[in-house]
Amino acid sequence: MQADLSPVIAATAHWLTRAYPPVGGALAAALCEVQARQAVTVAAWLRYPTAMDAALVGMAGPGGSDRLDWATGADATDRDAEDRAWRTWVDEVVASWAACLLTDPALAERAVADLAQGEHTTGSPAAFRRLLAPDATDRNAAALLRHPDLVATVAALHRGELLDRLGSDEALAA
């Protein structure tokens, strides 16, 4: 099941780590990538909860990174074909939801708990430890990615939909 969404998960996590790069060396890059991938995996599984949903996004494609690039001020004019190709697999909603999860620990816990009701559950919440319980090294490595002010533009794009999906009381107030 996870393999069906793997291009979306990989591309969206890659986009997040390029937009909000790790702070430090190779270890920091690996830790930042793991945190992004865990958040994106949770977001993708929430967005595409069934095998049918995953199959449909696999056929139709997720939409690409154009709006995200615009929202973050990335320059898209000088990209080569290879750089544009992986960006077509970026899912804007998944990136937005992942940004929300990375900056709001309580929301991340609710999202992971909600996965237990879906078709994707292949592991326990412990599989998302770096998302749910980052240590100081994790937080330092992903300082930009986890900074609420820096990712606010991306998180705000679809935060309401995430809150609706999780049945949040915040969504009713908004």
C-alpha positions in Angstrom: 0.0 0.0 0.0 2.7 2.5 0.9 4.5 1.7 -2.4 1.5 3.1 -4.3 2.1 6.5 -2.7 5.9 6.3 -2.6 6.4 8.7 -5.5 4.2 11.3 -3.9 5.8 10.8 -0.5 9.3 10.9 -1.8 8.8 14.0 -4.0 6.8 15.9 -1.4 9.4 15.2 1.3 12.2 16.2 -1.1 10.4 19.4 -1.8 10.0 20.2 1.9 13.7 19.6 2.6 14.7 21.7 -0.3 12.4 24.6 0.6 13.4 24.4 4.3 16.9 22.9 4.3 18.5 21.1 7.2 20.8 23.0 9.6 24.2 21.3 9.8 26.0 18.5 8.0 25.2 15.1 6.7 23.6 13.8 9.9 21.4 16.8 10.1 20.4 16.3 6.5 19.4 12.7 7.2 17.5 13.6 10.3 15.6 16.4 8.5 14.8 14.1 5.7 13.4 11.4 8.1 11.2 13.9 9.8 9.9 15.3 6.6 9.2 11.8 5.2 7.4 10.8 8.4 5.2 13.9 8.3 4.5 13.5 4.6 3.7 9.8 5.0 1.1 10.6 7.7 -0.3 13.4 5.6 -0.4 11.3 2.4 -2.1 8.4 4.3 -4.7 10.8 5.7 -5.3 12.4 2.3 -5.5 9.1 0.4 -6.9 6.7 3.0 -8.0 3.9 0.7 -6.3 1.7 -1.9 -8.7 3.3 -4.5 -7.6 6.8 -3.5 -4.0 5.8 -3.8 -4.6 4.2 -7.2 -6.4 7.3 -8.5 -3.6 9.7 -7.5 -1.2 7.3 -9.1 -3.1 7.6 -12.4 -4.0 11.2 -12.3 -1.0 12.6 -10.5 -1.0 14.9 -7.5 -0.6 18.2 -9.2 2.9 19.4 -8.7 4.8 22.0 -6.8 4.0 25.2 -8.8 1.8 26.8 -6.2 4.1 25.8 -3.4 7.1 27.2 -5.3 5.2 30.4 -5.8 4.1 30.6 -2.1 7.7 30.2 -0.9 9.2 32.5 -3.6 11.1 29.8 -5.4 12.3 30.7 -8.9 10.9 28.2 -11.4 12.4 29.8 -14.5 15.8 28.2 -14.6 14.8 24.5 -14.0 16.0 21.8 -16.2 13.8 18.9 -17.3 15.0 16.6 -14.6 14.2 19.1 -11.9 10.7 19.7 -13.3 10.0 16.0 -13.6 10.2 15.1 -9.9 8.2 18.2 -9.0 5.2 16.9 -10.8 4.8 14.3 -8.1 4.7 16.8 -5.3 1.3 17.0 -3.7 0.4 20.6 -2.5 -2.2 19.4 0.1 0.1 16.7 1.5 3.0 19.3 1.8 0.7 21.7 3.6 -0.6 19.0 5.9 2.9 17.8 6.6 4.0 21.4 7.5 1.0 21.6 9.9 2.1 18.3 11.5 5.7 19.3 11.8 4.9 22.5 13.6 2.0 21.3 15.8 2.8 18.3 18.0 -0.7 17.9 19.3 -2.1 17.9 15.7 0.6 15.3 14.7 -0.5 13.0 17.6 -4.1 13.2 16.5 -3.2 12.6 12.9 -1.1 9.5 13.7 -3.9 8.2 16.0 -6.4 8.7 13.2 -4.3 6.5 10.9 -5.3 3.5 13.1 -8.7 3.6 11.4 -7.4 3.6 7.8 -6.1 0.9 5.4 -2.4 2.1 5.7 -1.6 1.0 9.2 1.4 -1.2 8.9 3.1 -0.2 12.1 2.5 1.4 15.5 2.8 5.1 16.3 6.4 4.4 17.3 7.1 4.2 13.6 6.7 8.0 13.6 8.9 8.7 16.6 10.9 11.5 14.9 7.7 13.3 14.0 5.9 12.7 17.3 8.8 12.9 19.8 11.8 14.6 18.2 14.9 14.9 20.5 17.1 18.0 20.6 19.2 16.7 17.7 16.1 16.2 15.5 14.8 19.7 16.3 18.1 21.3 15.6 18.5 19.5 12.3 15.0 20.5 11.1 14.9 23.9 12.7 13.7 25.6 9.5 11.2 22.8 8.7 9.7 22.9 12.2 9.6 26.7 12.6 5.9 27.7 12.6 6.6 31.2 11.3 8.8 30.0 8.4 6.4 27.3 7.1 3.2 29.3 7.9 2.5 30.2 4.3 2.6 26.5 3.2 0.8 25.2 6.3 -2.0 27.8 5.9 -2.8 26.7 2.4 -4.8 23.6 3.5 -4.8 23.7 7.3 -8.6 24.0 7.4 -9.0 20.8 5.3 -6.7 18.9 7.7 -8.7 20.1 10.7 -11.9 19.0 9.0 -10.4 15.6 8.1 -9.4 15.1 11.8 -12.8 16.3 13.0 -11.3 19.1 15.0 -13.2 21.6 17.1 -10.8 24.2 15.7 -12.3 23.7 12.3 -15.8 24.5 13.6 -14.5 27.7 15.1 -12.7 28.8 11.9 
